[in-house]
Every structure is written in C-alpha cells, then in structure tokens.
Amino acid sequence: MKIGFIGTGKLGMPCAEAIADKGHDLKGYDIVKQESKKVVSCKDIYTCVNDRDIVFIAVPTPHDLAYDGREPTAHLEPKDFSYETVIECIIEANKHMNKTQLLVLISTVLPGTTRREFAHLITNTRFVYNPYLIAMGSVSWDMVNPEMVMIGTEDGSKTGDAKELVDFYESVMENNPRYEVGTWDECECIKVFYNTFISAKIGLVNMIQDVAEKQGNINVDVVTNALANSDKRIMGPQYMTAGMGDGGACHPRDNIALRYMAQELGLGYDLFDSIMHAREIQAENLANRLVLEAKKTDLPIIIHGVAYKPDVPYKDGSYSLLIEHYCKKMGYNPILVDPYTHPQKGPFKAVVLLAHSSDITYKYMGKSHKQELYCTLEEGSIIVDPWRSYPKNQKKYKVIHYGNTRN
C-alpha cells in the first residue's frame, strides 16, 4: 500500500521504516528533514499525502517542560497535553485528502479530545484514532510486536475504516496481536489508562521495596515474584521487578494529564495524584540512602545511568534526574555518568546508584543483557543496586541490593 507519515521524528521514523520493511511504499514529512533509505522525505504535507492510501499523523502532544517528571510535579496545577501541532497537521492533511483515503492519528490524547478538538476539522477524508504502544529503545520491535492494536472510530464500528486498518496491519505485524476496536473515546481511554496502570504497578512494587528497607528481613523479589505469578486475579510478570521509578516521555506526563481530566470531569478523587506523589517519595527514599552511604564514607555520589532507560539518549521524565534533585536538596551534587548523555570514564571512588538495568528493562523482548559499568570504579566504591542484579560475591566493591534486607 501507499503510506504517508506526518511526523518522522524519534518515534515516527522507526515506525515508518518498520512498515516499509514489510514491502509498503512510504513517504514521510517532518518539520525537521529526516534522512532514511526506506522512507521518501517530502518537502511539505501535500506531497506526503496526495497519493497515499493511508496517512498516519505521528506528531507530539507535549506537556509543559516542568511536568516531565524529572523534578517533583505533584504540587503543580494539573494540565492537559498541548494539541496545537496535531490540529495544524489535521487541518493541512484534510485540505489535500479525499474520501478514498484514510487519515490515522497515533498521538496520545486524553479521553474526549478527538470528538471535541479534531472531528469537526476532518471534512474531506475518513478518520481513525489508533494510538501505539511503543517505547524508546525498542520502537521498531514494539511496532510489529504489540500486545494489542487499538482502533477507534466514531461509533465503534468494526467494519469499514476499522476493517481496512486491520487488513493493513495484518500485513505488518509479526506476533498476531489482538485488535481492540471501539469508539474514539474508548481507545483514548485504553491508551492513557494502559500507561497509568503501568505507573501504578511500578509504584506498588517500589512501595514493597520501601517496606523491605524500613522493616528488614525482606527480600522484595521474593514478594514481587509471588505476586507476579498470581495471574488468576491480580497480576502478570511484566513491570513486577522493584527498582527505579516510572519514567520517560509518556507515563509521568500521562498521569499528570489524567489529574487534569479528573479535575475537569469533577470525579471527586484523584488517584493519579497519589501515583505521582508516591513516585516522588520513593525517589526521595532512594536519595536518602545514597546520602546516608556518602556521609558514612565521605565519598561522592554517582548516578550511573541518566537517560530514562538504558541504550537511549533521552532524559525526558528521567527518574535518575528526580533522584539527583533530592540529593541536591540534601546538599550533595551527584556525578552523572551515562554513555549517551554524560560520557565519563573515571576512575571514580564513590557511592554509585546503578540506575540502569538493560536486562530487566528489555527482558520482554526475549533478549539477555550483561550488566556493564559505564565507567571505571576504584576499589572501595559502594554500589547501590535497586535491581538487585549486580553480583555481591566479589571483594572489589561493597554491593547493596536495595530492597533486600534479609540478614
């Protein structure tokens, strides 16, 4: 098929290239020209859409930078996402498309946004809301191996536009995913609540980690493994390893936007605020432990892994930077080490927070990763490992498995 992509940035381009790999003809447009051997770069939206069967809009719905989660946000006034760029792209695409074509929005929006903000702008073509479950560091794999494909139409019909999109995706997907078809509003809900369930789940397992640290004689992994295997009522295994808090450009900001939604709808309660507040206290607890070890040993603090996850250069919503914020409040300025954002080789003698674990972050892809240090550490350094994966049976460093307080 002939496919167009409006927005070929850090998420859009890998998705477009993954579709091109399946034999489709791809054109793309971005305000910043992107180079690709698989996707033809267009000079404007008209060129990108005029002869396409399906056109995807994959542009950001950003938040105020103060709300990205790298510093406390629970005290801030809730805000919705910004939809200006999406609206501009819909208006321009609609000018040059017709009823034989399908316009598909994949950007994350709050429930009710499509019906309120976008639907009246689409007069010349057909429209589907189709948010993706993709994450930095694994976009191409996530694109063709999704847990589900969400397809939203005006009335939730599974025929017509939805069927056309299902038929297209069946030529692209590698894992035979399930298709969840509903109204625009239902699919908006599925996407943002999927993300906030993950945030809540991480908050709960890290709460068990806090309990282990304060109570003693508890290995958090014994508890979380038991819960992860309890799949009849409450759980599945993904996101069930206590460690660093939720981060990235999606989950923290989605919870903040859902706080706005709760306020606007007058729900009378705000679980999303509690999730974000717990995330911040858990970061402060971890910072307290780093500072405690630094005071006892008169060593500096290193945060080992600054990007919000391993193997990516993005700091949006970085939990490491939130921990840095609390360390600074306590009078310590951590040294930041990350091969993508803060490349430093050392050697250092320090209290080291092992913030990244590729093996745990990407285990859902079925790959194993060896935990490697980003810098050289001198003998006598202290490694604080919230993932409890760095080996303790060596004499060079003291290794603290944060969350395992068994004697």
Order of alpha helices (4+ residues) and beta strands (2+ residues): beta-alpha-beta-beta-alpha-beta-alpha-beta-beta-alpha-beta-alpha-beta-alpha-alpha-alpha-alpha-beta-alpha-beta-beta-alpha-beta-beta
